[in-house]
Amino acid sequence: MKISSNQSGALTGTKNLVDFDIAAGMVYDLSKSYMVIHSSIETTDTNATASGNASGGIGVYNCFLNYNDGTNANRNFKNKHLVKNVSMYSQKAGMVEDIKRSDVLQFNLDQFRDDIDTKVNASYDQISSIRGANANDGIRWSPHRRFSPDGTEVSENIEREIRIDLNELMNSCNNIWDGNKYGSTRVHTELNLAQLEIKESLNATDGIWVATDGGSSVKRNAVDADATGGAKTQITMSRIYDDEEDSPFYVSQKLTFTGTIGSTNVGNYVRQITQIDHLTSGKIQLTFDSSIATGAISDGTALNVKGCDAASSSVSYDSAELVLYVTNEPAPQQIAFDTYKTEEDSFSAGGNNYNHQYYLESDCQNVFWGARASDKVLGFEQKINTYRIREAGEDKTDRDVVHGSSTHNYRLSRAFANSNMNVKNYSQAVFKNDNRVSHLLSTNGTAMNIPVYMIAETTQVTEMPKLLDVNIVANAGFTNITLFKQITKVM
C-alpha cells in the first residue's frame, strides 16, 4: 500500500522535511517497505524553432543530479545518503529510533562495507550513476533520461523515482512491525535536497568529443570523408565502436557542426539526430532532421561534431510516498536491533592534538569516529596520524595506533564484526566521479580516491555509563567531528 507524505506540494531545498504516518491495526514487513521521491529534470531549448542555421525541434539533453559538497570532488553518492536525519516514533512504544546525521553515518560505513562490485552494481539504481567503465573516457548517463542508441525511437525525459529502503536507514525496519501492538507510527526524515545540483555531459564543452582512448587514436567528433554531392542528411562517424555503450550519440540529440561541406562553412550549424545505424564496419551512421548542407566532405578532417547545451535546466521533486508491504506473517513478541546515538564537536583552535572526553551509555557496544572539513562533506576526510582511546580509565591498546597500520585495520575489522558487519574494502577511500576515467577499474584509481580516516572501536556493555577518552594527533585542527555510538535496543 502507498501513503503520501504529510507535507503537501513539491519538495525543495528548504522545504525538505518528509513525514509519514503508518496506521495502526495492520502488520507490516518494514524490510520490504521504502520511501519514494518523485523527481524530474526539465530543460529548455535555445533553438526550439527552426531559424538560421538551426533546424529547430526540442532536444534531449544528458542532465543528471550531482551532490555538491562545496569541494567539486563529486564523490559517488547513494540514494540513502540523501537522508540527513531520520527518526521513527510509535504511539504506544515512544521513540523507536532517532539518528542524527544518518547521511554521514551511512556514507562512511559504506566505504568499508561495499566492495568494488557492490559499488558498481549499486550505482545503476542510484541518483549518482558512475561513469562508464568500458573505456578511459566512459560516459555518465543520466537516470532521468531514456536514451535510444540506435534505430528511430526517440529518446525522452522521464520521471525518476528516488527509492530509499527503510532498512537502509534504520535497523528496526528489518523486522515485522505490528501496528496493533505499537499503534500508529510516524517516520520522519530531513533531506539533503539543497545539496543536489544539475550537471550536464555530452554538451559543447565536454572533453569526450576530442578523446581518443580505446578508439585507435580516432576522436569521437571525427566524420568520414564523403565524395558524393547532394544534400547531406546523413554522415558516418570515423571512429569504430566495439561497444555501443562507448558511443556518445543517441536519437533526439542535438549536435553542432564545425568545418565545411562542399563550399559551405557549417560552423555552428545545429541539427537533431532522428536515426542511428550501427554499420557492420563498427562505425556509426547518423541521420538528421534536415540537410546540413549540399556538397562533398573532402576528407576526414573537414567536418567535426560536438554536443549542444540546454538553454536552462531545473529539477522538481513533485511528491514523496511511502510504499508499505502489508503482511499476514505473525509479528514477533519482541524485536531487537542496533541503533545509533550521535555526538558532534569541533576543534578549530589550531594545533595538532585533539583530546576529548565522551559520555558512553552503559549499553554502548561500538563507536565510530571521524572528522569532516565542512558540514556538507559527508566523508571522514580530515587526516589522522595516530590515535589512542581509553575506556573507563583503561587503554584499549598498549600503544598509539597509526592510521592505516595493521593494528588500525584490526581495530576496524573487530568493531565492524562486533556490529554484525563485514569489512569488504580496506582501501579506506571514497572514489570520485568527476573525471572521465573510470575510478574503480583504471590503473591509476588510487590517485583519484579521497582517503577516509575512520576510527572504529569496540566498547564494553556495563551496568553503569562510562567515559571514553580520545587522543588524536593530526596535521591540523578538525572542523566537524562526529562520534556515532552503537547501542542495542529491545522492544
N, C-alpha and C positions, 0 to 999 in steps of 0.2 A: 504494500500500500504506500501511497505517496502523500506527504503532508507538506504544505507550503510553510515558509518561514513566517514568523510573527510580524516581521517588518514588511511593509508593503512598498511596492515600487522597486526601481532599479537600485542596485548597489553601486557605490562609488568609493573613491579613496578615503573619503571622510565618513560616508555612510556605510560603515564596514562591520557592523555588528549583526550577527545572524543567530536567531533563537528558534528552536523547535520544541513544541510541546507534544510529548508522547502520551497518548491517552491511557488511562488505567483500564483494567478489565480484560486485557488480552495478553498473550505471551509472545515475545519477540525473540528472534535469533539475531542479536546485535552483531555477531561476527559476519553476517551476510548483509548487513544494512550499511548504507552510505549516504552522504550528502552530495548534492549536485548543484553546481553553479552554472547557469546557462550564460554562455558568453559568445560574442561575435565581434569580428573586426571588419569594419566597413571602410571603403576607400572612395575617394572622388577622383575624377579623371580630367586632366587638362584638355585632352583632345577628344572629348566625347562626341563632338560634332565635327564632321569632315570639313577641313578648311586648309588651304595652302598645301603643305607637303604632308599633312596628317590625314589618314584615311577615316578617322573617326571611330566610333564604337566604344564600348565600355570594357576596359581591360581587367584582367585578374592579376593581382599583384601578390607576391610572396611575402606577406606581412605576418609576423608572429610576435608572441609576447616574450619579454625578457625580464628577469628580475634585476632591477637596478639597485645595487647596494652602495652606489656612490664611488666605486673604485674602477668601474669599467672592465672588471675582470670576467664578467659573465660566467659565474660559477654555475655548474649544472644544478638544476632545481627541480624538485618533485612537487606534485600537487599538494601533498600533506604539509609541505613547508610553508604553504600559503596561510596556515592557521597559526596566528601568533599566540593566542591564549585560548584555552578550552576548559570547560567545566561541565559537569552533569550533576543535577540536583533532583533528589527524589522527595516526593511529598511526605512519604512515611519514614524514609531512612535518612533524610537530610542530605548533606553534601557527599556525593559519591567520589568524585574526583575534581580537583581544581589545579590545573597545571599551567603555571605562568611560563611564558617563553617556550611553548611547545615547539615552535619553529626551530629555535636554537638547539633544543634537546634532540629532536629527531634528525636534524641536519647533521649534527656531529656524530651521533650513534651510527647513522647510515654509512659514514665514511669507513667504518670498521666492519659493519655487518654485511655490506654488499660487496661481493666480488665483482670482477670486471664484467662477466657475462650478465650478472644481475643489473649492473648499471646500464649496459647497452640495451637489454631487453625491456627494462622498465621504462626507458625513455620514450618508447613508441606510443604510450598512452598518457604521457605527462604533458604539462604546459610547455616545458623546455625540451624539445626534441634535440638530440645530439646531431652533429654534422655527419654526413655520410662517411663510412669508413672504407669504401671501395678504392678510393684514391686519396692522395695527399690533399687535394682540393675538393673534398667531399662537400655536398650541398646540404644546407639546413633547410628542410622543407617545413612549411607551416602546417600545424594540425588544424588550423582554421580554414583550410582550403582543400578542395578535392581536385587534384590535378589529373589531367588527361595527357599522358605522354606519347600517345600515338592515335592514329585514326582521326575522326572528325568530331567525336563527342566533346562538348565544350567543358572547360574547367569552370568551377564555381566557388563562390564564398559559401561556407557552411557554418551553422551554429555548432559550437563546441561545448560539450558537457564536461566540465571540470569535475571529475569524480574524486571524492576523498572518503575512503573507508573509515568507519568509526573506530575499528580496532587498530588502525594505524596511529590513532591519536591517543586512545585510552585503552588500557589493558582490561578494564572492567567490561569492555564491549566485546571481549572474546567469549562471552557467556550467553546462555539463555536468560532473558530478562522477564521476570514475572510481574506484569503490570497489576495483577491482583494483589500481590504481596507488597510491592513497593509504591503503588499508587501512581498518579500522574508524574511524569518525569520531564525535566527541561534540559535540553542540550544547548549550551551557549558557546559561541565562537566569536573571536575577533580576528579579522582577516587582514593580510598584508597587501591589500589591493593597491594602495598608494605607491608601492614599490614596483608594480608591473608597468612596463613601458612597451611601446610598439617599435619593433625593428623591421627593416625590410632588406631582403637579399635578392640577388639577381636583378638589381637595379642598375642604373647607368654607371655608377662608380664602383660597382663590385669587381674585385680583382679576379673573379672567376673567369671573366671573358678573355683575359690575356694569359691565363695559366696554361702551362704545357705539361703538367705532371700526368703520367700514365697514358699519354696520348702520342707517343713517338715525337715529342717536341712540337706538336701541332697545337696551335691555340684554339680555344673554343669559339673564337669570333671569326675564324678564317672561313672564307667562302670559295668554293671551287670555281675555276675558270669555266666560261660557257661561251663558245664561239658563235652560237646561233643568235640571230637577231630576234626582233619581235618584242612584244610586251613581256616583261619579266614578272610573272606572278608566282614563280617557283624558283628556289635556289637550293643547291646542295652544299651542305657544310663539309669542310675538308677533313675534319677530324674523324677517326674511326672510333666508334664506341662499342667496346666488347660487352659493356654492361649498361643497360638503358638507364639505371639509376644515376649514372655519372653524367647523363645529358642534362643541360640546363634549360631545355626547351619544353614547352607544353602548349596545348591548344588554348586559345584565348589570350595568350601572352602578347604584349606589345613590344616590338623591337625598334631600335633606332639604327639607321644605317650611316656609315661613313665611306667615302670613296666615290667611284664613278661606275655608271652603267652606260655603255656607248659613249656619247659625248656629254651626258648629263651628270653633273655633280649632285649626288644624292645625300650629301651631308645633312644630318638631322631629319631626314625623311622618317616618318613613323608609319608602320603597318602592323596589322594584327594577324597572328597565326590562326588559320582555320583548319589546317590538316597537317599531320606529321606522318611521314612514312619512313620506316627503318629499312634501308636497302640491303640487299644481300652482301654488298661490299662492307657493311658495317657503318656506312655513313648515313646521315640523316637528311631527308629532303623536306623542306618547309614550303607550305603553300599559304599565300596571304590573301586577305580580303579584297585586295585590288592590286593592280600592276604597280611595281615600284618605279620603273622607267622602261624605256624602249632601247634595245641595243644589246651588244655583247658585253660579257665580263671578261676583260682581256687576259688576266692571269690571276693566280692565287692570292695576290696582294692588292688587287684593285678594289675589293669590296670587303667590308667588315661589318659586324653587327654587335650590338650591346643592348642591355635591357633599358626599360623606361622607369621613371619614378612616378609613384602615385602622387597626385596633386596634394592630397591630405589623407589622413587615416585617423580612425577613432575606434575605441573599444567600448563595448557595452556589456554590463553584467545585468541581464534583464531580471533575473529572479533566482531564488535558491529553494531547493526542495530536499526533503529527507525521504529516502526510499527505505521503508521498513519491511523486514521479512517476518511475516506472521507465521507462527509455527504451532503445531499440535504436540510437539515434544514436551515431555514433563520438565518443569524447571527444577534445578537442584535446590535442596533445602538451604544451602548457603553457598556463597561464591567467595573465592579468594583470588586476589590479583595484586600485582605490583603497581604502584603509582609513584609520583614524584612531588617533592616539595622543592621550592626554588628560593635561593638567596642570591641577591645581586649586590655588587660592590664596585668601587672604582679606586684606582691608585694612580693618580696623575701628578703627584708632587715631585716626581723625578727620582733618580736613584735606580738601583737595580736589585734591591732586596725587598721582597714583599712578605710581610708577616701578618697573619690574621688568625683570629680565633672564631670558630663557628660553633653554633649550638646544634647538637645532633639529638634527634628524638631517640627514645630507647629502642624502638623497633627499626631503626635505620640499618640497612644491610650493605649498601654500596653508595659511594659518592663519585660524581663525575665533575671535574673542574676544568675551566678554560677561560680565556680572555679574548675579547674581540676589539678591533680598532675603532668601531663605531656601532651604534645601535642597529643600523641597517645590515651590517655584515653579520652573517649567521655562523660562519666557521670560527672555531677557536684558532685563530691565525697569529696571535701575538706570541712571539718566541719565548720559549722556556729553555734555560740552560740546564739547571739542576733543581731538584726539589726534595723536601723531606716532610713527612707527615707524622704527627703524634696524636694518638687517640687516648683520651683519658689519662694523659701523662706518660704513655708508653710509646716509644718509637715503633713505627710499622716496619722500618728497615734499619739495619745496622750501619748504614752509610747513606750519603747523599745519592739520589738516583739521577743519573744523567739521562736527559731526554733522548730517546732513540736507542738506548743501550739494551742489552739483553734483559737486564733487570727491569727496565721500564716496560718492555714488551711483555715480560712475565706478569708484572703487576696489572697490566691492561687485560691480558687474557684471563687472569684469575678473577678480576672483577666482573668481566663480561660473563664468564662461566657461572659465577655466583648469582648473576642476574638472569640465568637461563637464556643467554645469548651467546653466539659463537663469533669470534673474530675471524673473518674470512679475507680481510685485506689489511696487510701490515704496511702499506705504502704511506699511511698517515698523511694523506693529501687529498685535496679536492681538485678534480680536473676541471680546467677552464673550457669554455665553449665559445671563445671569441675568435681565435684564429681558424684558418681553413683546415689545417692539418688535423687529422683525427687524433684526439688526445688520448685515446685508450689503446690504439693499435699502432701508433707511429713509433719509430725507433728513437725519437728524441722526446718521448712523452714526459720524461722526468722534468725536463726544463719547462714544461707547460703545466705542471701541477703546482698548487699552492699548498705548502705544508700546513698540517693541522697539529696543534700542540695540546693534547688532552692528557689530563691526569685522571686515572681511574683507580679506586682503591676499595677494598672490602672493609666493612666495619662490623663490630660485634653487636649482636642483639643482647640488650641488658635489661635489667629491671628498672633502671633509672636513666634519665637523659645524661649525656656526657658532652665533653668539649673536644673539638677537633682543632689542633694547631697546625697551621700550614706555613712553611717557609719556602719561598721560591726565589731563585736567582735568575734574573733575566737580563736582556740587553738594555732595556729601558722600562719605564713605568707602564703599567697596564691601564687601559681605559674602561672597558666594560667587562667586568668579571662576573661569572655566573657559576654557582655551585648547585648541582642537582643532587638531592638526597632521595635515594630509592627506599621506599618502605613497603611492607606488605599489609594489605587491608582485608579484613574478613567481614562479610555481610550475611 
